[in-house]
């Protein structure tokens, strides 16, 4: 399935209150909707984990170099 061409997906695969899975025509989970009023605090923690995971292969700069760059107004 090409997600660019998806107009509608099923919105009825709820496992727990406030968590709704969006599934494709084969009932495969594709997306999730989270009730932020219920899970907003947990969402921010989960989002932080996603950001960290997405950056795990980024180039690392030693702390001393960052301090030097900051002092030289290079950041």
N, C-alpha and C positions, 0 to 999 in steps of 0.2 A: 504494500500500500504506500502510495506517495502522499505524505502529509500535506504537501502544497495544494493538493486537490480535494482535501477533506472539507466538506461543507457541514456535516453533522456526524456526531459520534454519540453512542449511547451514554446517558448520564445516570444510569441506574445501578451501579455496582457499589453499593455502600457497605462497608465492612463494620465501621463503628460510627457512632454519632459525630457529625461534624467533619468527617473525612469521606469524600466522594471521589471514586475513581471514574475516569472517562475511558471508555473502552472502544475498540474498533469493531468492525462487523464480525470478527471472529471472537469477540469477548476478551481480547487481549488488552490488558491495562496499558494505556498510552500516556495519560496525564492524571494528575490528582488535584482536587480542589480542597482547600483546608479552610474551615471556619476560623477566621482570625480572631473573632470575638472570644471563641472558646480556647483556641490554641495559639494565640498571638505571641505569647512569651516563648513558647516552645519553638515557634516558627523562626524567631530571630536566631536562636541557637542552631537550628538546622541550617538556616541560610549561611551562618558563619562557617559551618562545616563544609558546605558546598563551595564557598569562596576559597577556603583553604585548600580543598581538594583540587580545584581548578588551577591553583597556582603552585602545586607541589613540584612541578618541573621547571618553574621559572628560574632564571639566573639569580644566584644569590650574591649579595654584596656584603663583605665583612663589615661588622659594626664600626670598626675604626675608620673604614673608608666612608661610610655614611656620615659619621661625625665630621670627617674632614670636608666632605661635600657640603654638609649643612653649614659649617663654619665659613666656607668659601662662597656661600649663597648660590651653590650649584643645584640645589634641590628646589 
